């Protein structure tokens, strides 16, 4: 029989060939259900698509999500190895959380007496975890969605998405037509990368246009709510000859029979908002050395059919998240937008206890230094803490860089070390 770590990488390659973007992961769900049943495990699936697998009388539940953020060519994923890292060519890799799924599959190959929970649609608001209908038997859960080796996560941010919409009137304008675009920016995770100074394509485009006398035909940008925008483009009318500037590219558009003549009546008003719109870290948590509250200006769609803005908000406590949401609702309301909230999820308040101390002690046998932290991103543990107040929890994982982007990669040696640590943990709970 092949050793466990070899099976981890083989399973990861296999699931990478099965499309599993959020809300489109049925193929992988069916594959995982069959995989577990073929190995003699009891399998249940609820209406949300969560998969609960168990054997015997387990004391520990391992948990991961099986959907991924698809960026670039994904779900077509071509995996390559480069200087000790696994990456994908022109797409997100799906190591978040596919490596964890593969680790759990390798442990099933060994017939471990455990509880395994694979949740659906984590990347679009922790939907599966929030809708979980199945009861856990285990008294402890180890989440495998952490992205830094040798770190035990015991807390996370809560989050909520704001959707702002308003009608946008039209007026006639026959000035020359220009296409203005920003593209190819690094992108990144709207939580863990929000403090890294990654540029936002929407902010760059908005600031460029707001400084000029232009009228919007349309403006679109951003890829998904939990990613820092990589691309943004506007079609504008202007008498001024627009020119390239830094990351901004400009091209005059030839007029045709179907070229739209109407522009948005409140272009100046809207562009003023975009140029000054809050984005990034709002407040730092000096004790945890992470952001306390943050905002991601995620997506904008403005045109003849109306104007829409999507924001993702995060905070390390539920009261702070509520306050941040209320302030943004007020600001957007001043610009004529009606705002609604979507995909909210709770913060996970940091708490150390016997389970966490045991995980730390076992990890110290594999890693020279182990730290205990919280993360400025959503982990499903926050939801499970509400559903199962007595459940002991912690989160670990291998080193994954640049998730939710085409630069995503996972360190091969880190996967090996983390899986060795995981097997040690599982053995302690057997």
N, C-alpha and C positions, 0 to 999 in steps of 0.2 A: 504494500500500500504506500502511496506517495505520502511524504510528510505533510503536516498541516499547512505550512506556509505556501507550499507549492499549490495546494488545492485552493487556497485563498485567491491567488493570482489567476488560476484557471477559472474559478467561478466568476471573478470580476470580469474577465474577458468575455465569458459566456453571457452574463447579464448585460454587458455593454452593447452586445449585438441585438438586444431586444429593446425597441423604443420604449422609453418610460419617462417621458416628459410629464410634468404635473398635469393632472386631469386626463392624461392619455396613457396610463400605465397598466391597462387591463392585461396586456400580453405578458408583462413581467409578473403581475399578480398571479395569473394562472400558472405560469412556470414555477413560481415559488411554492404554490399550493401543491402541485404535483411532486415537486422535489421533496418536500417534507413528508408527504404521504408515502412516497416510494421508500422512504427510510424508516417507516413504521411509527411516525409521530401522529398524534391526534391533532387535527387541524380544524379551526373554525374561522369563518369569514363573516364580517358583519356588513350592514347595508352601506357603510362608508368605504368599504374596501380594505379595512384593516384585517390583518392575518394574525391569528393567535395560534401558536404551535406549542405543544407540551408533551412531555413523557414522564410517567411516574408521578412522584410527589415533589416537585421542584421547590427549592428554597430561594432561587435567584432567577429573575427575569432579565434577559438581554433585549435591548430595544433599539431599533433604528427605523428610518423611513426609507421607502423604496422608490420614491419619485425623485426626479432631478430637475435642476434648472437647465433648460436647453438654450444655449447661446451659439451663434455661428451656424455651422453645418449640422449641429445636433438636431435630431437624434442619430444622425449618421456619425459614428464615432470611430476614428482611426487612431488607435493607441500606439504611441511610440515611446521608446526609452531614451532618455538623454541625460547622461552624466549622473546616474543614480536616481533619476526621477521618472515617473510615468506621466505623460502628457497626451494631449490629443491634438491632431492637426486641424486648425481653424474651427475648433468647437470647444465647448465645455467638456470636461472629462467625465463628470458624474462620480468622481471619487466621494463627493458629498452626495449621498451617504452610501454609495455603492460598495466601497471598500468594507464598510461595516456589515452590509448585507452579505458580502462574500465571506467574511469571518464567521458569521453565524452559520452559513451553509457548511463551512469546513468543520465546525463543531458538530453539526448534525451528522456529517459523514462519520464522525467518531461515536455517534449514538449517545451523546451526553444527556443526562437527565436534568433538563432545564426547561424553562419557559422562554419562548422567543416571541417577541411582538414586533411585527413589521407594520408600520402605519402608513396610511395613504396621504398624498397631497400635503405634505409638511411644508413644502416650499411656497405654497400659495395661501398661507395663513394657518398652518397647523390644523387643517380641516379634519383629517382622520382622527387625530388625538382628541379633538374637541367632541367628535361624534362617536367615540368609542363606546360600544354597547356590551362588551364582553368583560367578565370579572376575572381579575388576576388571582392566582393562588399564592404566588410568591410574596414574601414579606419585604423583599428588597429588589430594586431595579437598577441595572447599570445601563445607562444610555451611552451609545457609541457614536454620537454625533459631534464630539469634540474634535478640534482640528489642530491640536498642538500636543505632541508626545510629552509624556512625563508630567502632565498637568491634570489635576482632578478638579473638574468644575462642580461647584456646589450652588450656583445661582446664575440667573440670566435676566435679561431685560424683558419687559412686556412690550407689546406693540399694538398698533392699530393703523389701518389705512384710511385716509380721507379721500373721498371722491367729490370734486367740486365741479358743478356744471352750471351753465347759463346760456341763454340764447345770445347770438351775436348778429346784430343787424348788418346790412350790406349797403354800400353806396357805390356809385359808378366812379371809375378811375381809369384813365387811358394813358398814364405815364408808362415809360419803358418797364419791361418785366425782367426780374432778376431771380435767379436761384441762389440761395445763400445756405451753405451747409458746413457742419462740423462733423467729422467722422474719425474713426480709428483711434479714439482715446482708450486708455487702459481698461476702464471699467473696474468693477469690484463689488463686493458684498456691501449692502447698504447699512449693515450693522458693524461687523468687525473691521471693515475698511473705512468707515466714515471719518475717522480721525487721521487718515494717512495722506491727506492733501491731494487726493485723486480728483482731477478736474471733472466738472459736470458739463456735458455738451449743451444742455438746455441753458445753463447759466451763461456760458460763453456766447452762444448765439443770441440770447436775449440782450446781453450787455452791448454787443456789437450793433444790433438793430436799433436799440433804444437811443443810441447816440447819433442816429441819422434820421433824415426826414423820409420815412418809408411808410407804406400802407400794406397791411398783410392781406394776401389772398388766402394763404393757409400757412400753418406752422405745425410741425409734428416732430416729436423726439422722445427718446427713452425706449427701453425694451421691456422692462417689467418692474413691478413695484419694489422688489427687493434687490435691485441692482442699481449702481450708480450709472447714469446714462452715458452711453458710448457715442451715439449718433443723434443728430438733430438737423432738421432742414426746414427752410422757409421759402415760400414763393412770395415775392414782394413787388410792389410797384414804386418806382422812385425816379425823379428827374436827375438826381445826383448819380454820377457814374460810380458804382460801388466797386471796391477793390479788395483783393485778398489781404488778410491781416492775421498773422500768427497761425492759429489753428483753423481760421475761417477761410473757406473757399467760395468764390463768387463766379457766376457765369451768367451772361445776358441770355435771355430766352427769346427765340424767334417766335413771333406771333403767328397764330393760325386761326382758322375759322372757329375752332372750338375753344380757343384761349379764353379763360374767364376774364371778364372786364370788371366784375364787382370785387370790392375789397371790404374788409371788416371795418365797420363804421367807427369803432372805438379802438383802432390799432394802437394809438399812442398810449391810451389808458392801459391796455393789456400788456404792451411791451414795458411800460413802467413797472408793472407788477413783476414781470419775468426778470427784469434786470435787478430788482431789489429783493426778490423772493428769498426767504430764509432757506438755507441749505447747509447741512454739516452739524458739527457739535454745538449744542446750545449751552451745556454745562458739563464740567468735568467732575468725576468722582476721584478725588486725590487719594483716598484710602485704598481703593481698588485699582487705581491707575488705569481707569477706563472711562469712556464718556458716561455721564449720568443721564443725560437726555440728548436726543439728536433728531434731525429731520433729513429726509431724503426727498428732494424734488425729483420724482421718478418718471412721470410721463406727462406729455402735453399733446392735445389734439385740438387745434383751433381751425375752423373753416366755416364754410357756408352752412353746414349742418348744425353748428353750435360750437361751444367752447368747453373743453373738459381738462381738468388738472387732476393728477393722482399723486398723492404724498404718502410716504411711509414714515411713521413716527415710532420712536422707541424711548423707553425710560426704565430705570432700574427699580422703580416702585410703581404700583398701580395709581396712587394719588398723583404722583408727578406726571404720569402719562395722561391722566384725565385733565390736569391743568394745562399741559402742552396742547392737547387736542382742542380744548376750549379757546385758547389764544389763537390757534391757527384758524379755527372756524370764524372767529371774529374778524381776523384779517382778511380772509377770503370773502367774507360777507361784505366788507367795505368795497370790494371790487365787483359786487353784483352777483357773486356765486352763491348757489344753494349747495350746502355741504351735507354729505351723509358719511357714516362710518361703516367700514367693512373689515372683516377678518381680524377682529381684535383677539388678543391672547394675553394671559396674565404673566406678570413677572414671577420669578422663582426666587424667594427670599433665601439668601445664603444661610445654611445651618450645618454645623459640624456635629457628628455623633459617632457612635460605635461603628456603623457601617462605613462611613467616610474614612475613619481612622484605619479600618482594616484594609480598605482599598489603597490608601497611602502606603501602608506598611508593605503590602504585596507588590506595589509598583516599585518601591525602593529596591527590591531585589533585581529589577531589570534596568532601572534608570539611576544614574548617580545622584541626581537631584530631582526631587518631586515637589511641586508647588500646588497649593490649593487656591483657586481663584473663582471669580465670576466672569461672565462674558456679556458684552453689549450686543447680544443677538438673541433671537427667540429659540429656546429649546423646549421640546415637548414636555420636559419635566415640570415646567410651570403649570401646564394643564393637568398633568397627573397628580401634582401636589394638591390641586383642588378636588379631583375625583377621588383620590385615595389619601386622605390626610395622614394616615399612619405609615404610609409606604416610605421606606428609607431609600434615598436616591443619591447617585453621583453620576458623573459623565466623564468618559475618557475617549481617546482616539489617537490616530497617527497624525503626523504633520501634513496638512493640506494647505497649499498656498493659492491665493487668488480664486476662491470659489465663486461661482456665478459669473464666470468670464471665460474667454477663450484662452486665458493664461493659466487656468486652473491646472495644478499638478500635485502629485502626491509622492512623498519621499519613500523609496522602496525599502531602505533599511529601517525606516520608522515603522512601516507596516509590519515588518518582521518582529521588531522589538515589542510593538504593541500587542501583536498576536501572542507572542510568548508570555507576556504579562497577563493577557486575557485567559490563556490556558491555566496559568497559575491561579488566577482568581477563581475560575470555574472549579478547579480541583479542590480548592479550599471550601467551596460550598457543596461539594458532592457528599 
